[in-house]
Amino acid sequence: MKSEDFIIENATVVLPTGILKNSSVAIEDGFISRITEGSIGSRKRKRNVKGKLLLPGFIDLHSDAIEKEIEPRPNIFFPPNIAIIEMDKKLSACGITTAFHALSFAENEIGIRCNQKAYEIIREINRLVPMLSVRTKVHARFEITDSGAISYLETLIYDRHVNLLSFMDHTPGQGQFKEITSYKKYYGTVYNKSDSELSKIIDSKVAKRDCVKANISHLLKICKSIGIPTISHDDDSFEKIQWIKEIGIEISEFPVNMEAVKAASENKIYICFGAPNVLRGNSHAGNLSARDAIRLGYGDILCSDYSPMAMLHAIFTLSKHDVLPLHEAVKMATLNPAKAVGIEGKIGSIEEGKMADLVLVDLSYEIPRVISTFVSGKEVFSSC
């Protein structure tokens, strides 16, 4: 459906540099054509939003909520096409206008995190893109000890079905799980795995560690040849950050301590925190508090991780607790992720000439509430 030309007036517009009150934004052919204080004289349809906040659409680089949509309970599966289409509606209601669905390649580790299923789901996401309201992309997550995943990833990458690739290592003893007991407690509880099943998974990871550097080097070379941005997951040390800098990885996702955060900042590597961590004020795994790190001046990007609704509320949590001015908090979910993956010329901020990906937010309720979401000027969600 073609977007309609219209004007949003009497809006409180959140720009990259600050907030513009009592202003108007004109949308033409799906793009922002004009931003000005006051009204715009035009015969185009006008929508008076009565002072409500107008934000850029959220860009979510890591949303693995699709896994729970497909497998809501251990070994209970819904058809992927139904899950993907229904998740699309949820994303638009949360103000997410560009979503990178995160699918893990980690053979027989947990739930749908196995190679064939991840491969099939990514194929299905790409097939359904024309039917979805949110700008939909794929973030493939590669467990670096799983050499068997490489052939699947090669095919998807060369077929242009992957837009972002992350390297993750969930072997206990480093990263997110410093202790084997914490690994077993988390996966045993969340994914209903027995102690013996988890021990086999751990033993398999440890046995395959000799191939890790070759696996990473191979996939990095392919990604760089095509222009796919790459991410390192759960970084935990200065040495790890130095290494990812040397091999050309651009983003550190969910660093687990301040040592890694400071090293990433010093090396000009984008730092991505989970919005649920910011909203709650702490890590579910007992690692770094993202809110505390941002208060100290660290961090560039927010992603929804496992909870799309957390994006909106994390932004306003940072503002409410005086961690960041609102427009700076908004950039963590919009312009900064766009810059990290090289799409800031098209989306990520309310600026003339950019696509009209917009979110209208009402602050008159107990909590911030998304009223409307627009993708390329088309209203894809409305609660009015």
SERO-4910 file (N, C-alpha, C, O; in steps of 0.05 Angstrom, whole numbers):
BEGIN
 pado doro    nc1    nc2    nc3   cac1   cac2   cac3    cc1    cc2    cc3    oc1    oc2    oc3
  Met    A     17    -24      0      0      0      0     17     25      0     36     27     16
  Lys    A     11     44    -18     27     68    -20     21     86      4     -2     88     13
  Ser    A     42     98     15     38    116     38     24    142     28     28    150      5
  Glu    A      8    154     46     -6    178     40     10    202     48     22    202     70
  Asp    A     10    223     32     23    248     41      6    262     62    -18    264     59
  Phe    A     19    270     84      4    283    105     24    300    122     48    299    118
  Ile    A     13    314    141     28    331    160     21    324    188     -3    324    195
  Ile    A     41    319    205     37    316    233     42    343    246     65    354    243
  Glu    A     23    355    259     27    382    270     22    383    300      9    365    311
  Asn    A     32    404    312     31    408    341     44    384    356     33    374    375
  Ala    A     67    376    346     82    353    357    106    363    373    117    384    368
  Thr    A    114    347    392    140    351    406    159    333    393    160    309    399
  Val    A    176    343    376    192    327    358    220    322    370    234    341    378
  Val    A    228    297    372    254    290    383    274    288    361    273    269    345
  Leu    A    292    307    359    312    309    339    339    298    350    341    295    375
  Pro    A    359    293    333    384    284    344    398    304    363    413    296    380
  Thr    A    392    329    359    405    350    375    389    361    398    399    377    413
  Gly    A    364    353    400    347    363    421    317    359    415    310    343    398
  Ile    A    300    374    429    271    371    426    259    397    416    265    418    426
  Leu    A    242    394    396    229    417    383    199    416    389    185    398    380
  Lys    A    190    435    405    161    435    413    144    450    393    153    466    377
  Asn    A    118    444    394     98    457    378    106    458    348    106    480    336
  Ser    A    114    435    338    126    434    311    110    416    292     93    401    300
  Ser    A    117    418    266    103    403    246    123    387    229    146    396    225
  Val    A    115    364    221    132    347    203    115    338    179     93    327    183
  Ala    A    124    345    156    110    337    131    122    312    119    146    308    118
  Ile    A    104    294    111    112    268     99    102    268     70     78    272     65
  Glu    A    120    262     51    113    260     23    127    236     11    151    232     14
  Asp    A    112    219     -2    122    195    -16    139    177      4    158    164     -4
  Gly    A    131    177     29    144    160     49    168    172     62    181    160     78
  Phe    A    175    197     54    199    210     65    191    235     81    169    246     77
  Ile    A    208    244     98    204    269    113    213    292     95    236    294     87
  Ser    A    194    309     87    200    330     68    206    357     82    220    374     71
  Arg    A    194    360    106    199    386    120    194    383    150    176    369    158
  Ile    A    210    397    165    207    399    194    209    428    202    228    442    194
  Thr    A    189    438    216    189    466    223    174    471    249    155    457    255
  Glu    A    181    492    263    165    501    286    140    513    275    139    525    254
  Gly    A    118    510    290     93    521    282     79    503    261     84    479    260
  Ser    A     62    515    245     46    501    225     59    503    197     76    520    192
  Ile    A     50    484    180     57    485    152     32    490    136     13    475    137
  Gly    A     33    512    120     10    518    103      8    499     80     26    499     63
  Ser    A    -13    482     79    -15    462     58    -43    451     58    -57    452     78
  Arg    A    -51    441     35    -77    427     33    -75    398     40    -96    383     41
  Lys    A    -52    388     46    -48    360     53    -63    354     79    -68    372     96
  Arg    A    -71    329     82    -84    321    107    -67    327    131    -43    322    130
  Lys    A    -79    337    151    -63    344    176    -73    328    199    -97    322    202
  Arg    A    -54    321    216    -61    306    241    -50    322    264    -25    323    268
  Asn    A    -67    333    280    -59    348    304    -55    329    326    -75    316    336
  Val    A    -30    326    336    -25    306    356    -24    318    384    -17    304    404
  Lys    A    -31    343    387    -35    356    412    -12    354    431    -15    348    455
  Gly    A     12    358    421     36    360    438     49    333    444     69    332    458
  Lys    A     39    311    433     51    285    438     79    284    426     86    299    408
  Leu    A     95    265    437    122    262    428    123    248    401    110    228    397
  Leu    A    140    258    383    145    244    358    174    236    357    192    253    357
  Leu    A    178    210    357    205    198    357    212    185    331    193    178    316
  Pro    A    237    181    325    244    164    302    237    135    309    236    128    332
  Gly    A    231    119    289    226     91    293    250     77    305    272     83    298
  Phe    A    245     58    323    267     44    336    279     23    317    265     10    302
  Ile    A    305     21    318    320      2    302    332    -19    321    350    -13    337
  Asp    A    322    -43    320    329    -64    339    348    -84    326    340   -101    310
  Leu    A    374    -82    333    394    -99    320    394   -128    331    405   -146    318
  His    A    381   -133    353    381   -160    364    354   -165    378    349   -156    400
  Ser    A    337   -180    364    312   -188    376    308   -218    373    300   -228    351
  Asp    A    315   -233    394    311   -262    392    284   -271    404    280   -294    410
  Ala    A    265   -252    407    239   -258    417    224   -277    398    206   -292    406
  Ile    A    233   -277    373    220   -295    353    224   -325    361    207   -342    355
  Glu    A    245   -331    376    249   -358    385    227   -367    404    217   -389    401
  Lys    A    220   -350    422    198   -356    441    171   -356    428    152   -369    436
  Glu    A    169   -340    406    143   -339    392    139   -366    377    116   -375    375
  Ile    A    161   -378    368    159   -403    354    158   -427    374    143   -446    370
  Glu    A    174   -424    395    175   -446    415    169   -434    443    187   -429    459
  Pro    A    143   -429    449    136   -416    474    142   -432    499    146   -421    520
  Arg    A    142   -459    496    150   -476    518    169   -497    506    168   -503    482
  Pro    A    186   -509    523    205   -529    512    191   -551    496    173   -565    505
  Asn    A    200   -553    470    190   -574    452    161   -571    444    148   -590    435
  Ile    A    150   -547    447    123   -540    437    127   -519    416    136   -497    421
  Phe    A    121   -526    391    127   -509    368    102   -499    354     83   -515    350
  Phe    A    103   -474    346     82   -463    328     93   -460    300    118   -459    297
  Pro    A     76   -460    280     86   -456    252    101   -430    250     91   -409    259
  Pro    A    125   -431    239    141   -406    237    127   -383    223    130   -360    231
  Asn    A    112   -388    202     99   -366    187     79   -352    205     78   -327    204
  Ile    A     64   -366    221     45   -354    240     61   -337    260     53   -315    266
  Ala    A     82   -349    272     97   -335    292    110   -310    281    110   -289    295
  Ile    A    121   -311    257    134   -287    246    114   -265    240    120   -242    246
  Ile    A     91   -272    229     71   -251    223     59   -239    248     55   -215    250
  Glu    A     54   -256    268     44   -245    294     64   -229    308     58   -209    321
  Met    A     90   -236    307    111   -221    320    113   -193    306    119   -173    319
  Asp    A    109   -193    280    110   -168    265     91   -147    277     97   -124    279
  Lys    A     67   -156    284     47   -139    296     56   -128    323     52   -105    330
  Lys    A     68   -146    339     78   -138    365    100   -117    363    101    -98    378
  Leu    A    118   -121    344    140   -103    340    130    -75    333    140    -55    344
  Ser    A    111    -73    315    101    -46    307     87    -33    331     89     -9    334
  Ala    A     73    -48    348     60    -37    371     80    -27    392     73    -11    409
  Cys    A    105    -37    391    126    -28    409    142     -5    398    161      4    411
  Gly    A    136      4    374    150     26    362    175     18    347    191     35    338
  Ile    A    179     -8    343    202    -19    328    195    -18    298    177    -32    290
  Thr    A    210     -3    283    204     -1    254    225    -16    237    219    -21    214
  Thr    A    248    -22    249    267    -39    235    276    -60    255    288    -54    276
  Ala    A    271    -85    248    277   -107    267    296   -127    254    292   -136    231
  Phe    A    318   -133    269    336   -154    261    329   -179    277    337   -181    301
  His    A    315   -198    266    308   -223    280    334   -239    284    348   -245    265
  Ala    A    339   -246    309    364   -260    316    358   -290    318    343   -299    335
  Leu    A    371   -306    301    369   -335    301    396   -347    305    416   -339    293
  Ser    A    397   -367    323    422   -379    332    428   -405    318    411   -422    314
  Phe    A    454   -407    310    464   -431    298    482   -444    320    505   -436    323
  Ala    A    471   -463    334    484   -476    357    472   -504    359    454   -509    374
  Glu    A    483   -523    344    471   -549    339    463   -563    364    479   -569    381
  Asn    A    436   -568    366    425   -584    388    431   -573    416    431   -587    436
  Glu    A    436   -546    417    442   -535    443    416   -532    460    413   -544    481
  Ile    A    398   -516    450    372   -511    464    350   -505    444    354   -491    425
  Gly    A    327   -517    449    303   -510    433    308   -509    404    318   -528    392
  Ile    A    300   -486    391    303   -484    362    331   -475    354    337   -470    331
  Arg    A    349   -473    373    376   -465    367    392   -488    356    411   -498    368
  Cys    A    385   -496    332    400   -517    318    400   -508    288    384   -492    280
  Asn    A    419   -519    274    426   -508    248    403   -510    227    397   -490    214
  Gln    A    391   -533    224    370   -536    204    346   -519    210    335   -506    192
  Lys    A    338   -518    235    315   -502    242    320   -472    238    304   -457    227
  Ala    A    344   -463    247    351   -435    243    352   -428    214    342   -407    206
  Tyr    A    363   -446    198    365   -442    169    337   -439    157    331   -421    141
  Glu    A    319   -457    165    292   -456    154    276   -432    162    261   -420    146
  Ile    A    280   -423    187    266   -399    197    276   -374    183    260   -357    175
  Ile    A    302   -372    178    312   -349    164    302   -349    135    295   -327    125
  Arg    A    300   -372    122    289   -373     96    260   -363     96    251   -348     78
  Glu    A    245   -371    117    217   -364    119    214   -334    124    196   -321    113
  Ile    A    231   -323    141    230   -294    146    234   -279    120    219   -260    114
  Asn    A    254   -286    104    259   -273     79    236   -276     59    230   -257     44
  Arg    A    223   -299     60    200   -303     42    177   -285     49    162   -275     32
  Leu    A    174   -280     75    151   -265     85    155   -234     86    136   -219     90
  Val    A    180   -225     81    186   -197     83    166   -179     68    157   -159     80
  Pro    A    157   -185     44    138   -168     30    111   -165     44     96   -146     39
  Met    A    105   -184     61     79   -184     75     80   -170    102     59   -165    115
  Leu    A    104   -163    112    107   -153    139    106   -123    139    114   -109    120
  Ser    A     96   -112    161     93    -83    164    119    -69    173    124    -46    166
  Val    A    135    -83    189    160    -72    199    182    -79    179    182   -101    167
  Arg    A    202    -61    176    225    -67    159    241    -89    172    252    -86    194
  Thr    A    241   -112    160    250   -137    173    276   -147    161    279   -150    136
  Lys    A    295   -153    179    322   -163    171    330   -186    189    315   -193    207
  Val    A    352   -198    183    361   -222    197    388   -218    210    407   -208    197
  His    A    390   -225    235    415   -225    250    421   -255    256    408   -267    273
  Ala    A    440   -266    242    448   -294    247    469   -295    269    489   -280    268
  Arg    A    465   -312    288    483   -315    311    498   -342    309    486   -363    307
  Phe    A    524   -340    308    541   -364    304    555   -372    329    572   -357    340
  Glu    A    549   -396    340    564   -407    363    590   -417    352    591   -436    336
  Ile    A    612   -405    360    638   -407    346    650   -435    348    669   -441    334
  Thr    A    639   -452    366    650   -480    367    634   -499    348    641   -522    347
  Asp    A    614   -488    334    598   -505    318    606   -504    288    594   -488    273
  Ser    A    625   -519    281    635   -519    253    614   -528    233    614   -520    210
  Gly    A    595   -544    242    574   -554    225    555   -533    215    541   -536    196
  Ala    A    555   -509    229    537   -487    221    548   -472    197    532   -458    184
  Ile    A    573   -475    191    586   -457    171    573   -461    143    569   -441    129
  Ser    A    568   -485    135    556   -489    108    529   -476    106    522   -465     85
  Tyr    A    513   -478    128    486   -465    128    489   -435    125    475   -422    109
  Leu    A    507   -424    141    511   -395    141    522   -385    114    514   -364    104
  Glu    A    541   -400    102    552   -392     76    529   -390     56    528   -370     41
  Thr    A    512   -409     55    490   -408     36    472   -384     40    465   -370     21
  Leu    A    464   -380     65    446   -357     72    459   -330     65    446   -312     55
  Ile    A    485   -328     72    499   -303     67    501   -297     37    495   -275     28
  Tyr    A    509   -317     22    512   -313     -7    485   -308    -21    484   -296    -42
  Asp    A    463   -319     -9    436   -314    -19    425   -287     -9    402   -281    -15
  Arg    A    441   -272      5    433   -246     16    409   -248     35    392   -230     36
  His    A    409   -269     51    388   -273     70    397   -266     99    381   -268    118
  Val    A    422   -257    102    432   -248    128    442   -220    126    456   -212    107
  Asn    A    434   -203    145    441   -175    145    461   -167    167    472   -145    167
  Leu    A    465   -185    186    482   -180    209    491   -207    220    474   -226    221
  Leu    A    516   -210    227    526   -235    237    541   -231    263    558   -213    265
  Ser    A    534   -246    284    548   -244    309    562   -270    316    553   -292    309
  Phe    A    584   -267    331    600   -290    340    596   -292    370    602   -274    385
  Met    A    586   -315    378    580   -320    407    594   -345    416    598   -364    401
  Asp    A    600   -345    442    614   -367    454    602   -372    482    608   -357    501
  His    A    585   -392    484    571   -397    510    585   -420    525    572   -432    542
  Thr    A    610   -425    519    625   -444    535    629   -434    563    639   -411    566
  Pro    A    621   -448    584    625   -439    611    654   -434    617    672   -448    607
  Gly    A    659   -415    635    687   -409    643    696   -382    633    717   -372    641
  Gln    A    680   -369    616    686   -342    605    660   -330    595    638   -343    597
  Gly    A    661   -305    586    637   -293    575    615   -290    596    620   -282    619
  Gln    A    591   -296    588    568   -293    605    568   -312    629    558   -304    650
  Phe    A    579   -335    625    578   -356    646    606   -362    656    620   -378    645
  Lys    A    614   -348    677    640   -353    689    643   -380    702    664   -392    702
  Glu    A    621   -390    712    620   -416    726    602   -435    711    581   -428    701
  Ile    A    610   -461    712    593   -482    700    566   -483    714    545   -488    701
  Thr    A    566   -479    740    541   -480    755    521   -459    746    497   -464    745
  Ser    A    530   -435    739    512   -414    730    501   -421    703    478   -415    697
  Tyr    A    518   -433    686    508   -442    659    486   -463    662    465   -460    649
  Lys    A    491   -483    679    472   -504    682    446   -494    695    424   -503    688
  Lys    A    449   -476    714    425   -465    727    407   -450    707    383   -454    707
  Tyr    A    420   -434    690    404   -418    671    391   -436    650    367   -435    647
  Tyr    A    407   -452    636    396   -468    615    378   -491    625    359   -499    611
  Gly    A    385   -501    648    368   -522    659    340   -512    666    321   -526    662
  Thr    A    339   -488    677    314   -476    685    298   -466    661    274   -473    659
  Val    A    310   -451    643    296   -438    622    288   -458    600    267   -456    588
  Tyr    A    306   -477    594    302   -495    572    297   -524    579    298   -542    563
  Asn    A    293   -529    605    285   -555    615    305   -577    607    297   -599    598
  Lys    A    331   -571    610    352   -591    604    361   -604    630    364   -591    650
  Ser    A    366   -630    628    377   -644    651    406   -639    655    420   -629    637
  Asp    A    417   -646    678    445   -642    684    462   -658    664    483   -648    655
  Ser    A    454   -682    658    470   -698    640    470   -687    611    490   -688    597
  Glu    A    447   -677    603    445   -664    576    463   -640    574    477   -636    554
  Leu    A    463   -624    595    479   -599    595    509   -606    596    525   -593    584
  Ser    A    516   -628    611    544   -636    612    554   -645    584    577   -639    577
  Lys    A    537   -658    569    544   -666    542    548   -642    524    567   -642    508
  Ile    A    531   -622    527    534   -597    511    560   -584    517    574   -575    499
  Ile    A    566   -582    543    591   -568    551    615   -584    541    634   -572    530
  Asp    A    615   -610    544    638   -627    535    642   -623    505    665   -622    496
  Ser    A    620   -622    490    622   -618    461    635   -591    454    651   -590    436
  Lys    A    627   -570    468    638   -544    463    668   -544    469    684   -534    452
  Val    A    676   -555    491    704   -555    499    721   -570    478    743   -562    471
  Ala    A    710   -593    469    725   -610    450    729   -597    423    748   -604    409
  Lys    A    712   -578    416    714   -565    390    728   -538    390    727   -524    369
  Arg    A    740   -531    411    751   -504    413    776   -499    395    783   -476    389
  Asp    A    788   -520    386    812   -518    369    805   -505    342    822   -493    329
  Cys    A    779   -507    334    772   -497    307    761   -469    308    753   -458    287
  Val    A    759   -457    332    746   -431    335    757   -409    318    742   -396    303
  Lys    A    783   -404    319    795   -382    304    792   -385    274    787   -366    259
  Ala    A    794   -410    264    791   -415    236    762   -410    227    757   -399    206
  Asn    A    743   -418    244    714   -413    238    708   -383    236    695   -374    217
  Ile    A    718   -368    256    713   -339    256    726   -326    232    713   -310    218
  Ser    A    751   -333    226    765   -321    204    751   -326    178    749   -308    161
  His    A    742   -350    174    728   -358    149    703   -341    145    699   -330    123
  Leu    A    686   -340    165    661   -325    162    665   -295    161    650   -281    147
  Leu    A    684   -285    176    690   -256    174    698   -248    145    690   -227    136
  Lys    A    714   -265    133    723   -259    106    700   -257     87    699   -239     69
  Ile    A    681   -275     90    657   -275     72    640   -250     78    631   -237     59
  Cys    A    636   -244    103    620   -221    110    632   -195    100    618   -178     89
  Lys    A    658   -192    103    671   -168     93    669   -165     63    667   -143     53
  Ser    A    670   -188     49    669   -186     20    642   -177     10    639   -166    -12
  Ile    A    621   -182     26    594   -175     18    585   -149     32    566   -136     23
  Gly    A    598   -141     53    591   -117     68    571   -121     90    555   -104     96
  Ile    A    572   -145    103    554   -151    125    568   -143    151    590   -153    157
  Pro    A    557   -126    168    569   -118    193    570   -142    212    554   -161    210
  Thr    A    590   -142    230    594   -164    249    595   -155    278    601   -132    284
  Ile    A    588   -173    295    585   -168    324    600   -189    340    600   -212    333
  Ser    A    611   -181    363    622   -200    382    604   -199    407    595   -178    416
  His    A    598   -223    417    577   -226    438    590   -233    465    608   -250    466
  Asp    A    580   -220    486    588   -226    513    619   -223    518    631   -240    530
  Asp    A    630   -201    509    658   -196    513    664   -192    543    648   -179    557
  Asp    A    687   -202    552    692   -202    581    720   -193    589    727   -195    613
  Ser    A    736   -182    570    763   -174    579    775   -154    559    766   -151    536
  Phe    A    795   -140    568    810   -122    551    822   -137    528    822   -127    505
  Glu    A    833   -160    533    846   -176    512    826   -185    490    832   -184    466
  Lys    A    802   -192    499    781   -200    479    774   -176    461    771   -179    437
  Ile    A    771   -153    473    765   -129    457    787   -122    438    783   -115    415
  Gln    A    812   -124    447    835   -118    430    835   -137    406    841   -130    383
  Trp    A    828   -162    411    828   -183    390    806   -177    370    811   -179    346
  Ile    A    782   -170    379    760   -165    359    766   -140    343    758   -137    320
  Lys    A    780   -121    356    788    -97    341    807   -104    319    805    -94    296
  Glu    A    826   -121    325    847   -129    305    834   -144    281    843   -141    259
  Ile    A    814   -160    286    802   -176    264    780   -161    250    768   -171    231
  Gly    A    773   -137    260    754   -120    246    725   -122    253    708   -115    236
  Ile    A    718   -132    277    691   -132    286    683   -105    296    698    -93    311
  Glu    A    659    -95    289    652    -67    294    636    -62    319    635    -39    328
  Ile    A    623    -83    330    604    -79    352    609   -100    374    614   -123    368
  Ser    A    609    -90    399    610   -108    422    583   -109    435    572    -89    444
  Glu    A    571   -133    434    544   -137    443    543   -150    471    554   -171    475
  Phe    A    530   -136    490    526   -146    517    553   -152    531    556   -174    543
  Pro    A    572   -133    531    597   -138    547    589   -143    576    571   -130    586
  Val    A    603   -161    589    594   -170    615    606   -156    639    598   -159    661
  Asn    A    627   -139    634    639   -124    656    650    -97    646    652    -92    622
  Met    A    658    -80    666    668    -54    659    695    -55    645    701    -37    629
  Glu    A    711    -75    650    736    -78    636    732    -79    606    745    -65    591
  Ala    A    713    -95    597    707    -98    569    694    -73    558    700    -64    536
  Val    A    677    -61    573    663    -36    565    683    -13    560    682      0    539
  Lys    A    701     -9    579    721     12    576    739      7    553    747     25    538
  Ala    A    747    -18    549    765    -25    527    751    -20    500    763    -10    481
  Ala    A    725    -27    498    710    -23    473    708      7    467    711     16    445
  Ser    A    703     23    488    701     52    485    727     63    475    728     80    457
  Glu    A    749     55    487    775     65    480    783     58    451    797     72    438
  Asn    A    773     35    442    779     25    415    758     33    395    759     24    372
  Lys    A    739     51    403    719     61    385    702     39    373    695     40    349
  Ile    A    696     19    389    678     -3    381    651      3    392    648     10    416
  Tyr    A    630      1    376    603      6    386    596    -13    408    602    -37    407
  Ile    A    584     -3    429    575    -19    452    545    -21    452    531     -1    453
  Cys    A    535    -46    451    506    -51    450    498    -64    477    508    -85    485
  Phe    A    478    -51    490    467    -62    515    438    -71    510    425    -62    491
  Gly    A    430    -90    526    402    -99    525    383    -80    539    388    -72    562
  Ala    A    361    -73    526    342    -55    538    329    -67    563    324    -52    582
  Pro    A    325    -94    565    315   -105    590    333    -99    614    324    -95    636
  Asn    A    360   -101    609    379    -95    630    376    -66    639    377    -61    663
  Val    A    373    -48    621    370    -19    628    344    -15    643    343     -1    663
  Leu    A    322    -27    633    296    -24    646    296    -35    674    285    -22    692
  Arg    A    307    -59    678    307    -72    704    329    -60    723    326    -60    747
  Gly    A    350    -49    711    372    -38    727    394    -58    733    413    -51    747
  Asn    A    391    -82    723    412   -103    727    409   -125    707    390   -127    692
  Ser    A    431   -141    705    432   -164    687    418   -188    699    422   -194    723
  His    A    403   -203    683    390   -227    693    411   -248    701    405   -266    717
  Ala    A    435   -246    689    456   -266    695    476   -256    716    495   -270    722
  Gly    A    470   -233    728    487   -223    750    512   -209    739    531   -206    755
  Asn    A    512   -201    714    535   -188    703    531   -157    704    518   -148    723
  Leu    A    543   -143    686    543   -114    687    515   -101    686    498   -111    671
  Ser    A    511    -80    702    486    -64    699    490    -44    677    507    -27    678
  Ala    A    475    -47    655    477    -29    632    470      0    641    482     19    631
  Arg    A    451      2    658    443     29    667    466     43    681    470     67    676
  Asp    A    480     29    698    503     40    712    525     48    692    537     69    695
  Ala    A    529     31    672    551     37    652    544     61    636    561     78    631
  Ile    A    519     64    628    510     88    613    513    113    630    521    134    620
  Arg    A    506    111    655    509    134    673    538    143    675    543    167    678
  Leu    A    557    125    671    585    132    672    595    141    645    619    148    642
  Gly    A    578    142    625    585    153    599    592    132    578    603    139    557
  Tyr    A    585    107    583    592     85    564    566     74    552    545     73    564
  Gly    A    569     65    527    546     52    513    536     69    491    534     94    493
  Asp    A    529     56    469    520     69    444    492     61    435    476     77    425
  Ile    A    486     35    439    462     23    427    446      8    447    457     -5    466
  Leu    A    419      9    444    401     -9    458    388    -28    439    381    -20    416
  Cys    A    385    -53    447    370    -72    431    350    -86    449    353    -85    474
  Ser    A    329    -97    438    308   -109    455    316   -135    467    304   -144    487
  Asp    A    336   -148    456    345   -175    466    321   -194    464    314   -203    442
  Tyr    A    309   -201    486    287   -220    486    260   -207    490    239   -221    491
  Ser    A    259   -180    493    234   -166    500    230   -141    484    240   -120    491
  Pro    A    214   -142    462    210   -118    445    199    -94    460    206    -71    454
  Met    A    181    -99    480    169    -76    494    189    -61    511    184    -38    518
  Ala    A    212    -73    516    232    -60    534    246    -36    520    257    -19    533
  Met    A    246    -35    493    259    -13    479    248     14    488    262     32    496
  Leu    A    222     17    485    209     43    492    214     50    522    221     72    528
  His    A    210     31    539    211     36    568    240     40    578    245     54    597
  Ala    A    259     28    565    287     32    572    295     61    565    309     74    581
  Ile    A    286     71    543    292     99    535    282    118    556    296    136    565
  Phe    A    257    115    564    245    133    584    255    128    612    255    146    629
  Thr    A    265    104    617    278     99    643    304    115    645    309    127    666
  Leu    A    320    116    624    344    131    624    339    161    628    354    175    642
  Ser    A    317    171    616    310    199    619    299    205    647    306    224    659
  Lys    A    281    187    656    268    191    682    289    191    705    285    207    724
  His    A    309    175    703    329    173    724    353    192    720    374    189    733
  Asp    A    350    210    701    371    230    695    397    218    687    419    229    692
  Val    A    396    194    674    420    182    664    428    195    638    452    201    633
  Leu    A    409    201    621    413    215    595    390    234    590    367    229    598
  Pro    A    395    256    576    373    272    565    357    255    546    368    237    534
  Leu    A    331    261    544    314    244    527    324    240    499    324    218    489
  His    A    333    261    486    341    259    458    366    242    455    370    228    435
  Glu    A    383    242    476    407    224    475    399    195    479    410    177    467
  Ala    A    380    191    497    370    163    502    357    152    477    361    129    470
  Val    A    342    169    463    328    161    439    349    152    418    344    133    403
  Lys    A    371    166    416    391    159    396    402    131    400    411    119    381
  Met    A    402    122    425    412     95    430    395     73    416    405     51    412
  Ala    A    370     80    411    353     60    398    346     67    369    330     54    356
  Thr    A    359     88    359    352     98    332    376    104    315    385     88    299
  Leu    A    387    128    319    409    137    302    435    121    306    449    114    287
  Asn    A    441    114    331    466    100    336    466     72    324    486     64    311
  Pro    A    445     56    328    446     30    314    446     32    284    458     16    270
  Ala    A    433     53    273    434     57    244    462     62    235    471     52    215
  Lys    A    477     79    250    505     84    243    522     59    245    539     54    228
  Ala    A    517     43    265    533     19    270    532     -1    246    551    -15    241
  Val    A    509     -1    233    506    -20    210    504     -6    183    497    -18    163
  Gly    A    510     20    183    513     34    158    488     42    143    488     44    119
  Ile    A    466     46    158    441     54    145    431     81    154    407     88    150
  Glu    A    448     97    167    440    122    178    433    143    157    420    163    163
  Gly    A    441    139    132    433    157    111    404    156    104    393    174     91
  Lys    A    391    134    111    363    129    103    344    131    127    322    142    124
  Ile    A    352    120    150    334    119    173    350    125    198    375    127    198
  Gly    A    336    127    221    349    130    246    345    157    260    353    160    283
  Ser    A    334    177    246    329    203    258    308    218    243    303    212    219
  Ile    A    296    237    256    276    254    243    291    277    230    298    297    243
  Glu    A    297    274    204    312    293    189    300    294    161    291    274    150
  Glu    A    300    318    149    290    321    122    306    303    102    330    303    103
  Gly    A    291    289     85    303    272     66    305    243     74    310    225     58
  Lys    A    301    237    100    301    209    109    273    197    108    253    211    106
  Met    A    273    170    108    248    156    108    231    163    132    242    167    154
  Ala    A    205    164    129    187    172    151    181    148    168    158    139    169
  Asp    A    201    138    183    197    118    203    194    132    230    213    143    240
  Leu    A    170    133    240    163    150    263    146    135    283    132    116    277
  Val    A    149    145    308    133    134    331    121    157    346    135    175    355
  Leu    A     95    156    350     81    176    365     76    165    393     63    143    396
  Val    A     85    179    414     84    169    441     68    189    459     72    213    458
  Asp    A     50    177    474     33    193    493     44    189    521     46    166    531
  Leu    A     50    211    535     60    209    562     39    215    583     46    218    607
  Ser    A     14    217    575     -7    224    594    -17    200    610    -33    203    629
  Tyr    A     -8    176    603    -16    152    618      4    147    640     24    162    644
  Glu    A      0    126    655     18    118    677     46    112    667     66    118    680
  Ile    A     47    101    643     73     95    630     72    105    601     50    109    591
  Pro    A     95    110    588     95    119    560     80     98    543     82     74    547
  Arg    A     64    108    524     48     90    508     50     98    479     47    121    471
  Val    A     56     77    462     58     82    433     29     85    423     12     67    426
  Ile    A     24    107    409     -2    113    398     -3    105    368    -23     93    359
  Ser    A     19    111    354     20    105    325     49     99    317     68    110    329
  Thr    A     51     81    298     78     75    287     75     76    256     57     66    244
  Phe    A     95     90    244     95     93    215    122     82    204    143     86    215
  Val    A    119     67    182    142     57    168    141     68    139    121     62    125
  Ser    A    161     84    132    160     97    106    134    112    101    123    111     79
  Gly    A    125    126    122    101    142    120     75    128    122     54    141    123
  Lys    A     75    101    122     51     86    124     46     79    154     64     69    167
  Glu    A     22     84    163     15     78    191     11     48    194     -8     37    182
  Val    A     28     34    208     27      5    211     16     -3    238      9    -27    242
  Phe    A     13     16    256      1     10    282    -13     35    292     -2     57    290
  Ser    A    -37     32    303    -51     54    316    -67     43    339    -81     23    337
  Ser    A    -65     56    362    -81     48    385   -105     67    389   -119     65    409
  Cys    A   -109     85    371   -131    105    373   -157     93    362   -177    106    362
***
